[in-house]
């Protein structure tokens, strides 16, 4: 694959090449060699959690708190923070 006008030295065209050691870009005009970043160095795409999982667990915690408050068991109720 050729990348037109991408050489930082001469603004020439790079050609994408492969060999036993990996991929590199070779300038067709001046011979400049550039190495693309390794796959490990690239940031991994962030996975998004399903929104329903968080809502369901939050809903379950809220229902547990309400049932504890109704039954008089205050062991799981949040403690108030004193004002400073």
Secondary structure by P-SEA (a helix, b strand, c coil): cccccccccccbbbbbbbcccbbbbbbcccbbbbbcccccccccccccccaaaaaaaaaaaaaaaaaaaaaccccccbbbbbcc
